[in-house]
Amino acid sequence: MGSPLLFKSLGNGLTAAVAALGIAAAGLTGCGSDSGSGSVTLKLVAADYDIAGGSSTKAYWHDVVADFEKKNPGIKVDVSVLSWDVVDAKVAEMVKAGKAPDIAQIGAYSDYAAAGKLYSVDQVLSIPVQANFLAPLADAGEMKRVQYGIPFVASTRLLFYNQTLFDKAHLKPPQTWAQLEADAKALKAKGVKTPFALPLGSEEAQAETMMWMLSGGGSYVNQISGYDIDSPENIKTFNWLKRNLVEEGLTGPVAPAKLNRQAAFDAFAKGEVGMLNGHPSLMEQAKKKGVKYGMVPLPGAEGKAKASMGVADWIMGFKQNGHREQIGKFLDFTFNDQNVLAFADKYDLLPATRTASQTMQNNGKHPELKEFLAALPTSELPPVGKTSWPKVSETIKKRIGGAVSPEGDPRSVLEGIAKVATEAENAE
């Protein structure tokens, strides 16, 4: 199990998968039962982002809580920081046992929202804080036009290329599919082992799939009829991948259906891959191995892709203990710029709020995140607000590699996934 931002399973409700001003108490009256008087202890379960196994996430929450409690003497916050491998399952166990935390910072919210267990965002956050979230992230937190998921931290995707290999082949980074294909062929002619890494294996195929759908003018859903997996645009995209990259021998180091995201990243960090789609963590991995790289927006069929794929981890307030007012105060405090920037700085992730994002763009501390920050406000996220998404996501991971296999047919594979999506949607 894992966070979408820690680069395992994107948007899966069963898989673990990030503004300021105090809350206006008057704006909360009449919104439901609340134990608003006396001393209250909130239970917060949060995910651990320290992939090195250290205590930096615990230290972050310790500082936030200490500062909050100093300013709100009637509210205590008890924090448990758990590994991404277990945090989603642990919260699910707590909810099932009738012992839901007041606040959970985990990989997905939709199952709990569908079951009526969460406060809506307008019940807990003040209006200035609500308005400060980047629109694509706030929209992705909605279920049936009501927002329940609060984006805690975010990421997006760019095309990475090996600068050394490109210089040797006298290449410029691609802006279109045709240029990408031409660059890949030139790299192959220079003996590059893997001109383009296309990870459609089970680890994160649903993310790679969405990136390519967006670059071809499609997506998983449309604004009219919901899922649109077998759209003409998506079929055209996978036909192009199969014919122009895979069948031309330009992908690797293994067949796309067998290539997982981490293996592709590892090969890039060894200098064996010319190009691949990546997220901010790949920067650090490549640096540690001494690989010079560049990053550009994802190429599209005729030019820059219509949107980059965005990803978010979520924080949410549970109704069970009735601590709506106190939850709101803590969440408002959590999303002041100081706290948001401290977390994003620590893990090379992107702030979910407008003001913190703008500050990060302007302060010059993270020049390499500039392109990621620029892509986020117009990014598109997977349909994580659908309770059917976990099943659809798992189906994509199992089947999509077959669309570009030698015996595979993109149309039939996408139509098969679309059928599962329709059935899952109708079962909601």
KEMARBA-375873 format. One line per field, with one value per residue (C-alpha): residue number from 1; z, x, y. Coordinates in nm, 4 decimals. Layout:
BEGIN
nr (NUM | ...) .
Z (Z | ...) .
X (X | ...) .
Y (Y | ...) .
end
This chain:
BEGIN
nr (1 | 2 | 3 | 4 | 5 | 6 | 7 | 8 | 9 | 10 | 11 | 12 | 13 | 14 | 15 | 16 | 17 | 18 | 19 | 20 | 21 | 22 | 23 | 24 | 25 | 26 | 27 | 28 | 29 | 30 | 31 | 32 | 33 | 34 | 35 | 36 | 37 | 38 | 39 | 40 | 41 | 42 | 43 | 44 | 45 | 46 | 47 | 48 | 49 | 50 | 51 | 52 | 53 | 54 | 55 | 56 | 57 | 58 | 59 | 60 | 61 | 62 | 63 | 64 | 65 | 66 | 67 | 68 | 69 | 70 | 71 | 72 | 73 | 74 | 75 | 76 | 77 | 78 | 79 | 80 | 81 | 82 | 83 | 84 | 85 | 86 | 87 | 88 | 89 | 90 | 91 | 92 | 93 | 94 | 95 | 96 | 97 | 98 | 99 | 100 | 101 | 102 | 103 | 104 | 105 | 106 | 107 | 108 | 109 | 110 | 111 | 112 | 113 | 114 | 115 | 116 | 117 | 118 | 119 | 120 | 121 | 122 | 123 | 124 | 125 | 126 | 127 | 128 | 129 | 130 | 131 | 132 | 133 | 134 | 135 | 136 | 137 | 138 | 139 | 140 | 141 | 142 | 143 | 144 | 145 | 146 | 147 | 148 | 149 | 150 | 151 | 152 | 153 | 154 | 155 | 156 | 157 | 158 | 159 | 160 | 161 | 162 | 163 | 164 | 165 | 166 | 167 | 168 | 169 | 170 | 171 | 172 | 173 | 174 | 175 | 176 | 177 | 178 | 179 | 180 | 181 | 182 | 183 | 184 | 185 | 186 | 187 | 188 | 189 | 190 | 191 | 192 | 193 | 194 | 195 | 196 | 197 | 198 | 199 | 200 | 201 | 202 | 203 | 204 | 205 | 206 | 207 | 208 | 209 | 210 | 211 | 212 | 213 | 214 | 215 | 216 | 217 | 218 | 219 | 220 | 221 | 222 | 223 | 224 | 225 | 226 | 227 | 228 | 229 | 230 | 231 | 232 | 233 | 234 | 235 | 236 | 237 | 238 | 239 | 240 | 241 | 242 | 243 | 244 | 245 | 246 | 247 | 248 | 249 | 250 | 251 | 252 | 253 | 254 | 255 | 256 | 257 | 258 | 259 | 260 | 261 | 262 | 263 | 264 | 265 | 266 | 267 | 268 | 269 | 270 | 271 | 272 | 273 | 274 | 275 | 276 | 277 | 278 | 279 | 280 | 281 | 282 | 283 | 284 | 285 | 286 | 287 | 288 | 289 | 290 | 291 | 292 | 293 | 294 | 295 | 296 | 297 | 298 | 299 | 300 | 301 | 302 | 303 | 304 | 305 | 306 | 307 | 308 | 309 | 310 | 311 | 312 | 313 | 314 | 315 | 316 | 317 | 318 | 319 | 320 | 321 | 322 | 323 | 324 | 325 | 326 | 327 | 328 | 329 | 330 | 331 | 332 | 333 | 334 | 335 | 336 | 337 | 338 | 339 | 340 | 341 | 342 | 343 | 344 | 345 | 346 | 347 | 348 | 349 | 350 | 351 | 352 | 353 | 354 | 355 | 356 | 357 | 358 | 359 | 360 | 361 | 362 | 363 | 364 | 365 | 366 | 367 | 368 | 369 | 370 | 371 | 372 | 373 | 374 | 375 | 376 | 377 | 378 | 379 | 380 | 381 | 382 | 383 | 384 | 385 | 386 | 387 | 388 | 389 | 390 | 391 | 392 | 393 | 394 | 395 | 396 | 397 | 398 | 399 | 400 | 401 | 402 | 403 | 404 | 405 | 406 | 407 | 408 | 409 | 410 | 411 | 412 | 413 | 414 | 415 | 416 | 417 | 418 | 419 | 420 | 421 | 422 | 423 | 424 | 425 | 426 | 427 | 428) .
Z (0.0000 | -0.0572 | -0.1185 | -0.4725 | -0.3992 | -0.2754 | -0.6129 | -0.5658 | -0.6361 | -0.7624 | -0.6421 | -0.5101 | -0.2238 | -0.0910 | -0.1513 | 0.0507 | -0.1148 | 0.0701 | 0.3647 | 0.6424 | 0.8893 | 1.1885 | 1.1574 | 1.1808 | 1.4552 | 1.3401 | 1.0058 | 1.1743 | 1.3837 | 1.2864 | 1.0910 | 1.3127 | 1.6574 | 1.8252 | 2.1606 | 2.1474 | 2.5177 | 2.7627 | 2.6847 | 2.3787 | 2.2544 | 1.8809 | 1.7437 | 1.4236 | 1.2187 | 0.9613 | 0.6994 | 0.7172 | 0.4238 | 0.5444 | 0.2961 | 0.4649 | 0.7776 | 0.9898 | 1.2157 | 1.0078 | 0.9619 | 1.3350 | 1.3969 | 1.1529 | 1.3253 | 1.6687 | 1.5761 | 1.4209 | 1.7202 | 1.9772 | 1.8068 | 1.7676 | 2.1290 | 2.2520 | 2.0641 | 2.1400 | 2.5074 | 2.5119 | 2.2367 | 2.2485 | 1.9459 | 1.9759 | 1.6610 | 1.5364 | 1.2350 | 1.0503 | 0.7475 | 0.4119 | 0.4048 | 0.6888 | 0.7453 | 0.5124 | 0.6470 | 1.0064 | 0.9572 | 0.7888 | 1.0902 | 1.3308 | 1.1380 | 1.1143 | 1.4902 | 1.5632 | 1.6748 | 1.3866 | 1.4350 | 1.4301 | 1.1453 | 0.9007 | 0.6518 | 0.4095 | 0.0429 | -0.0379 | 0.1007 | -0.1296 | 0.0548 | 0.3789 | 0.2075 | 0.0339 | 0.3697 | 0.5212 | 0.7730 | 0.6840 | 0.7422 | 0.4197 | 0.3726 | 0.4207 | 0.7612 | 0.8957 | 0.7020 | 0.7071 | 0.3767 | 0.3209 | 0.3633 | 0.1380 | -0.1325 | -0.1149 | -0.2549 | -0.6169 | -0.8227 | -0.9765 | -0.6328 | -0.4678 | -0.7535 | -0.7157 | -0.3493 | -0.4468 | -0.4493 | -0.6181 | -0.6185 | -0.2438 | -0.1288 | 0.1430 | 0.0619 | 0.1524 | -0.0621 | 0.1777 | -0.0640 | -0.4381 | -0.7284 | -1.1049 | -1.3915 | -1.6534 | -1.9244 | -1.7976 | -2.0445 | -2.0001 | -2.0844 | -2.1497 | -2.3970 | -2.5695 | -2.6035 | -2.7549 | -3.0109 | -3.0702 | -2.9738 | -2.8354 | -2.5908 | -2.7727 | -2.7767 | -2.9925 | -3.0328 | -3.3706 | -3.2136 | -2.9272 | -3.1744 | -3.3762 | -3.0624 | -2.9482 | -3.2859 | -3.2763 | -2.9258 | -3.0383 | -3.3281 | -3.0746 | -2.8797 | -2.5948 | -2.4249 | -2.3585 | -2.5615 | -2.3849 | -2.0682 | -2.0745 | -1.7377 | -1.7870 | -1.5248 | -1.2198 | -0.9896 | -1.1380 | -1.4839 | -1.4164 | -1.3769 | -1.6907 | -1.8791 | -1.7737 | -1.8725 | -2.2238 | -2.2476 | -2.1571 | -2.4066 | -2.6765 | -2.5953 | -2.3972 | -2.0329 | -1.8089 | -1.7864 | -1.9690 | -1.8360 | -1.9802 | -1.9325 | -1.6726 | -1.7716 | -2.1277 | -2.1309 | -2.4817 | -2.6449 | -3.0010 | -2.8593 | -2.6148 | -2.8764 | -3.1111 | -2.8336 | -2.7606 | -3.1266 | -3.1632 | -2.8635 | -2.9930 | -3.3536 | -3.3116 | -2.9930 | -2.8874 | -3.2279 | -3.3333 | -3.0470 | -2.8744 | -2.5296 | -2.2518 | -2.0568 | -2.0568 | -2.2218 | -2.1036 | -1.9446 | -1.7257 | -1.6462 | -1.3127 | -1.2390 | -0.9856 | -1.2199 | -1.4913 | -1.2513 | -1.1393 | -1.5015 | -1.5664 | -1.2598 | -1.4029 | -1.7241 | -1.9332 | -2.0285 | -2.2656 | -2.1705 | -1.9387 | -1.7605 | -1.4014 | -1.0810 | -0.8455 | -0.6521 | -0.9656 | -0.9495 | -0.6243 | -0.7364 | -1.0566 | -0.8731 | -0.6295 | -0.9230 | -1.1026 | -1.3961 | -1.5693 | -1.6733 | -1.8116 | -1.7746 | -2.0102 | -2.0193 | -2.1547 | -2.5365 | -2.7029 | -3.0365 | -3.2020 | -2.9269 | -2.5516 | -2.3786 | -2.2893 | -1.9203 | -1.6909 | -1.4542 | -1.1006 | -0.7866 | -0.4293 | -0.0857 | 0.1349 | 0.4839 | 0.6176 | 0.9259 | 1.0629 | 1.2146 | 1.4710 | 1.7757 | 1.6950 | 1.7245 | 1.4178 | 1.5550 | 1.6963 | 1.3793 | 1.1793 | 1.3939 | 1.3654 | 0.9903 | 0.9332 | 1.1331 | 0.9471 | 0.6160 | 0.6981 | 0.4566 | 0.7105 | 0.7757 | 0.4125 | 0.2894 | 0.5663 | 0.4617 | 0.0871 | 0.1347 | 0.3405 | 0.0820 | -0.2527 | -0.3029 | -0.4198 | -0.1963 | -0.2393 | -0.1730 | -0.4034 | -0.1696 | -0.0686 | -0.4307 | -0.5351 | -0.2534 | -0.3558 | -0.7153 | -0.6064 | -0.3271 | -0.5479 | -0.3055 | -0.5440 | -0.9018 | -1.0253 | -0.9057 | -1.1191 | -1.4100 | -1.1758 | -0.9980 | -1.3316 | -1.4428 | -1.1253 | -1.1526 | -1.4860 | -1.4094 | -1.4181 | -1.1439 | -1.1720 | -1.0772 | -0.7114 | -0.6037 | -0.7572 | -0.5266 | -0.8420 | -0.9109 | -0.7004 | -0.9042 | -1.2316 | -1.1316 | -1.0439 | -1.3753 | -1.5665 | -1.3848 | -1.4779 | -1.8401 | -2.0011 | -2.0778 | -2.3114 | -2.5326 | -2.6593 | -2.6483 | -2.9789 | -2.9810 | -2.8177 | -2.9728 | -2.8102 | -2.8978 | -2.7475 | -2.4334 | -2.3723 | -2.4441 | -2.1912 | -1.9233 | -2.0123 | -1.9598 | -1.6099 | -1.5382 | -1.6473 | -1.4338 | -1.1328 | -1.1811 | -1.2025 | -0.8839 | -0.6801) .
X (0.0000 | 0.1238 | 0.0731 | 0.0146 | 0.2895 | 0.5240 | 0.4687 | 0.2843 | -0.0866 | -0.2533 | -0.6009 | -0.6930 | -0.9410 | -0.8145 | -0.4529 | -0.2820 | -0.2153 | -0.1382 | -0.3864 | -0.4286 | -0.6676 | -0.8512 | -1.1895 | -1.4917 | -1.6984 | -2.0103 | -1.9824 | -2.0035 | -2.3144 | -2.6042 | -2.3857 | -2.4409 | -2.3753 | -2.0563 | -1.8859 | -1.7715 | -1.7086 | -1.4444 | -1.1156 | -1.1066 | -0.8352 | -0.8361 | -0.6994 | -0.4971 | -0.3611 | -0.1059 | 0.1108 | 0.4899 | 0.6646 | 1.0187 | 1.1263 | 1.4674 | 1.3036 | 1.3745 | 1.1482 | 1.1054 | 0.7291 | 0.6800 | 0.8915 | 0.6797 | 0.3528 | 0.5097 | 0.5953 | 0.2542 | 0.0691 | 0.2864 | 0.2266 | -0.1462 | -0.1972 | -0.0179 | -0.2682 | -0.5720 | -0.5388 | -0.8724 | -0.7714 | -0.5098 | -0.4017 | -0.2765 | -0.0846 | 0.0000 | 0.2338 | 0.2174 | 0.3941 | 0.2201 | 0.2268 | -0.0260 | -0.1864 | -0.4855 | -0.5600 | -0.5230 | -0.7687 | -1.0119 | -0.9859 | -1.0494 | -1.3557 | -1.4955 | -1.4491 | -1.6385 | -1.3231 | -1.2636 | -0.9943 | -1.1065 | -0.8665 | -0.6899 | -0.4191 | -0.4131 | -0.4299 | -0.8019 | -1.1294 | -1.4067 | -1.5112 | -1.5605 | -1.7443 | -1.9789 | -2.0556 | -2.1476 | -1.8639 | -1.6886 | -1.7620 | -1.7924 | -1.5185 | -1.7537 | -1.8496 | -1.4957 | -1.2841 | -1.3217 | -1.4077 | -1.0602 | -0.8934 | -1.1456 | -1.0899 | -0.7120 | -0.6839 | -0.5804 | -0.8916 | -0.7984 | -0.7138 | -1.0285 | -1.2405 | -1.0815 | -1.1862 | -1.5531 | -1.8058 | -2.1360 | -2.0417 | -1.9714 | -1.6099 | -1.5023 | -1.1365 | -0.8933 | -0.5767 | -0.2839 | 0.0070 | 0.0387 | 0.2575 | 0.2443 | 0.4407 | 0.6919 | 0.9002 | 1.2540 | 1.5390 | 1.9033 | 2.0903 | 2.4209 | 2.2666 | 2.0762 | 2.3910 | 2.5854 | 2.3085 | 2.2689 | 1.9019 | 1.6533 | 1.3809 | 1.0589 | 0.7427 | 0.5338 | 0.4919 | 0.6651 | 0.9663 | 0.9647 | 0.9718 | 1.2496 | 1.4559 | 1.4046 | 1.5224 | 1.8286 | 1.9128 | 1.8752 | 2.1113 | 2.3667 | 2.3427 | 2.1185 | 1.9794 | 1.6326 | 1.5391 | 1.2016 | 1.0849 | 0.7120 | 0.6098 | 0.2719 | 0.3365 | 0.1178 | 0.2876 | 0.1578 | 0.0211 | -0.2922 | -0.0789 | 0.1297 | -0.1915 | -0.3528 | -0.0457 | -0.0617 | -0.4389 | -0.4028 | -0.1218 | -0.3468 | -0.6383 | -0.8352 | -0.8764 | -1.0402 | -1.3622 | -1.5515 | -1.7811 | -2.0974 | -2.1082 | -1.8451 | -1.5942 | -1.4676 | -1.1866 | -1.2463 | -1.2866 | -1.1525 | -0.8747 | -0.7591 | -0.7701 | -0.5663 | -0.3130 | -0.2499 | -0.2373 | 0.0374 | 0.2291 | 0.2117 | 0.3082 | 0.5504 | 0.7367 | 0.6893 | 0.6928 | 0.9861 | 1.1908 | 1.2247 | 1.0964 | 1.2511 | 1.4396 | 1.1639 | 0.8225 | 0.5928 | 0.3477 | 0.6311 | 0.7969 | 0.7132 | 0.7622 | 1.0424 | 1.2402 | 1.2086 | 1.3299 | 1.6197 | 1.7261 | 1.7095 | 1.9258 | 2.1828 | 2.2022 | 2.0428 | 1.7184 | 1.6865 | 1.3379 | 1.0496 | 0.7598 | 0.8511 | 0.7685 | 0.9822 | 1.1392 | 1.3224 | 1.5276 | 1.6928 | 1.7397 | 1.9130 | 2.1307 | 2.2553 | 2.3707 | 2.5317 | 2.2911 | 2.2420 | 1.8811 | 1.6346 | 1.2586 | 0.9888 | 0.6068 | 0.4668 | 0.4657 | 0.1274 | 0.0136 | 0.0533 | 0.2176 | 0.2235 | -0.0232 | -0.3590 | -0.2844 | -0.0400 | -0.1571 | -0.1928 | -0.1772 | -0.2776 | -0.2797 | -0.5746 | -0.6684 | -1.0251 | -1.2386 | -1.4519 | -1.7942 | -1.8008 | -1.6749 | -1.8599 | -1.5572 | -1.6403 | -1.5399 | -1.2094 | -1.1285 | -1.1938 | -0.9677 | -0.6834 | -0.7197 | -0.7350 | -0.4153 | -0.2497 | -0.3045 | -0.1375 | 0.1457 | 0.4201 | 0.3055 | 0.2236 | 0.5610 | 0.7520 | 0.6060 | 0.6451 | 1.0050 | 1.0951 | 0.9831 | 1.0187 | 0.6443 | 0.4039 | 0.1792 | -0.1924 | -0.2760 | -0.2527 | -0.0611 | 0.1982 | 0.2421 | 0.3005 | 0.5500 | 0.7418 | 0.7565 | 0.8877 | 1.1316 | 1.3937 | 1.4582 | 1.3383 | 1.4216 | 1.3878 | 1.0275 | 0.9338 | 0.8012 | 0.6063 | 0.4548 | 0.3610 | 0.1841 | -0.0188 | -0.2882 | -0.4110 | -0.3474 | -0.6101 | -0.6411 | -0.7745 | -1.1435 | -1.0635 | -1.4065 | -1.5705 | -1.6028 | -1.5751 | -1.2247 | -1.0335 | -1.1768 | -1.1211 | -0.7661 | -0.6823 | -0.8278 | -0.6143 | -0.3015 | -0.3754 | -0.4786 | -0.3407 | 0.0016 | -0.1739 | -0.2810 | 0.0749 | 0.1860 | 0.2652 | -0.0652 | -0.2649 | -0.5294 | -0.5636 | -0.9309 | -1.0370 | -0.8282 | -0.9688 | -1.3220 | -1.2773 | -1.1602 | -1.4462 | -1.6966 | -1.5594 | -1.5776 | -1.9412 | -2.0363 | -1.8512 | -2.0130 | -2.3613 | -2.2961 | -2.2272) .
Y (0.0000 | 0.3544 | 0.7189 | 0.8426 | 1.0919 | 0.8226 | 0.6714 | 0.3490 | 0.3106 | 0.6236 | 0.7132 | 0.3706 | 0.3914 | 0.0614 | 0.1512 | 0.4062 | 0.6610 | 1.6736 | 2.9562 | 3.0855 | 3.2555 | 3.1174 | 2.9565 | 3.1810 | 3.0270 | 3.2070 | 3.0335 | 2.6956 | 2.7372 | 2.5176 | 2.2735 | 1.9709 | 1.8307 | 1.9407 | 1.9103 | 2.2702 | 2.3307 | 2.2128 | 2.0426 | 1.8168 | 1.5811 | 1.5200 | 1.1947 | 1.2424 | 0.9527 | 1.0660 | 0.8981 | 0.8841 | 1.0538 | 0.9881 | 0.7209 | 0.7046 | 0.5637 | 0.8702 | 1.0710 | 1.3870 | 1.3439 | 1.2964 | 1.6058 | 1.8061 | 1.7159 | 1.7683 | 2.1261 | 2.1960 | 2.0541 | 2.2324 | 2.5666 | 2.4980 | 2.3900 | 2.7009 | 2.9152 | 2.6930 | 2.5858 | 2.4021 | 2.1581 | 1.8826 | 1.6788 | 1.3212 | 1.2259 | 0.8760 | 0.8638 | 0.5321 | 0.3886 | 0.4172 | 0.0381 | 0.0225 | 0.3615 | 0.3200 | -0.0260 | 0.0934 | 0.3776 | 0.1379 | -0.0938 | 0.1943 | 0.3084 | -0.0445 | -0.0899 | 0.2310 | 0.4096 | 0.6479 | 0.9122 | 1.2733 | 1.3476 | 1.1153 | 1.2079 | 0.9150 | 0.8186 | 0.8380 | 0.9654 | 0.8431 | 0.5258 | 0.7186 | 1.0032 | 0.7596 | 0.5983 | 0.9358 | 0.9293 | 1.2556 | 1.6199 | 1.8134 | 2.0689 | 2.3637 | 2.2236 | 2.2420 | 2.4908 | 2.8671 | 3.0303 | 3.1867 | 2.8482 | 2.6730 | 2.9321 | 2.8991 | 2.5443 | 2.5033 | 2.4374 | 2.0981 | 1.9605 | 2.0948 | 1.9598 | 1.6156 | 1.6199 | 1.6297 | 1.3493 | 1.4327 | 1.8029 | 1.8161 | 1.8375 | 1.5937 | 1.5358 | 1.8129 | 1.8010 | 1.7799 | 1.7890 | 1.7438 | 1.6436 | 1.6371 | 1.4821 | 1.5968 | 1.4295 | 1.3621 | 1.3174 | 1.2246 | 1.5434 | 1.3661 | 1.1221 | 1.4007 | 1.6122 | 1.3233 | 1.2691 | 1.6456 | 1.6332 | 1.8804 | 1.7699 | 1.6772 | 1.8828 | 1.6490 | 1.2746 | 1.2871 | 1.4569 | 1.2069 | 0.9182 | 1.0806 | 1.1429 | 0.7841 | 0.6513 | 0.8760 | 0.7532 | 0.3925 | 0.4595 | 0.5836 | 0.2579 | 0.3757 | 0.0664 | 0.2091 | 0.5150 | 0.5421 | 0.3645 | 0.2896 | 0.1383 | -0.0270 | -0.2947 | -0.3445 | -0.0933 | 0.2309 | 0.1578 | 0.3588 | 0.6726 | 0.6170 | 0.5406 | 0.8674 | 1.0690 | 0.9282 | 0.9723 | 1.3401 | 1.3883 | 1.2441 | 1.4721 | 1.2139 | 1.1167 | 0.8577 | 1.0589 | 1.3310 | 1.6008 | 1.4456 | 1.0708 | 0.9858 | 0.7186 | 0.7528 | 0.4987 | 0.3630 | 0.7051 | 0.7516 | 0.9713 | 0.7043 | 0.4285 | 0.6458 | 0.7124 | 0.3462 | 0.2561 | 0.5169 | 0.3835 | 0.0278 | 0.1057 | 0.3953 | 0.3128 | -0.0496 | -0.2208 | -0.0002 | -0.1441 | 0.1930 | 0.0892 | -0.1142 | -0.2365 | -0.5036 | -0.5220 | -0.2403 | -0.4854 | -0.6174 | -0.2839 | -0.1233 | 0.2442 | 0.1980 | -0.0265 | 0.2382 | 0.5076 | 0.2898 | 0.2360 | 0.6108 | 0.6741 | 0.4307 | 0.6336 | 0.3583 | 0.5382 | 0.8305 | 0.9501 | 0.8693 | 1.0376 | 1.1201 | 1.3057 | 1.5194 | 1.2322 | 1.1215 | 1.4409 | 1.3378 | 0.9785 | 1.0912 | 1.3442 | 1.0830 | 0.8692 | 1.1630 | 1.1593 | 1.4947 | 1.5397 | 1.7898 | 1.8201 | 1.9492 | 1.9363 | 1.6122 | 1.6139 | 1.5838 | 1.4473 | 1.7867 | 1.9930 | 2.0281 | 1.7919 | 1.9482 | 1.8943 | 1.7213 | 1.4519 | 1.5798 | 1.3673 | 1.4413 | 1.2853 | 1.3712 | 1.4819 | 1.4561 | 1.5039 | 1.2206 | 1.2872 | 1.0082 | 1.1978 | 1.5193 | 1.7464 | 1.9519 | 2.2900 | 2.1676 | 1.9727 | 2.2864 | 2.4989 | 2.2508 | 2.2057 | 2.5808 | 2.6135 | 2.3260 | 2.5009 | 2.8288 | 2.9054 | 2.8409 | 2.4844 | 2.4053 | 2.5275 | 2.3507 | 2.0156 | 2.0721 | 2.1932 | 1.8896 | 1.6334 | 1.8152 | 1.8064 | 2.0756 | 2.2855 | 2.2315 | 2.5978 | 2.8984 | 3.1268 | 2.8677 | 2.7612 | 3.1200 | 3.1696 | 2.8587 | 2.9817 | 3.3212 | 3.2376 | 3.0731 | 2.7860 | 2.5145 | 2.6167 | 2.2584 | 2.2450 | 2.5441 | 2.3379 | 2.1088 | 2.4095 | 2.5661 | 2.2473 | 2.1939 | 2.4676 | 2.3284 | 1.9619 | 1.6896 | 1.4282 | 1.0740 | 1.0319 | 0.9630 | 1.0911 | 0.7850 | 0.4864 | 0.2744 | 0.4083 | 0.1515 | -0.1368 | 0.0460 | 0.1367 | -0.2228 | -0.3413 | -0.0913 | -0.2106 | -0.5700 | -0.5206 | -0.2057 | -0.3527 | -0.5938 | -0.3047 | -0.2607 | -0.6245 | -0.8002 | -0.9867 | -0.7070 | -0.4844 | -0.1400 | -0.1047 | -0.4379 | -0.3869 | -0.0392 | -0.1576 | -0.4375 | -0.1945 | 0.0413 | -0.2398 | -0.3021 | 0.0714 | 0.0921 | -0.2067 | -0.0665 | 0.2740 | 0.1235 | -0.0725 | 0.2442) .
end
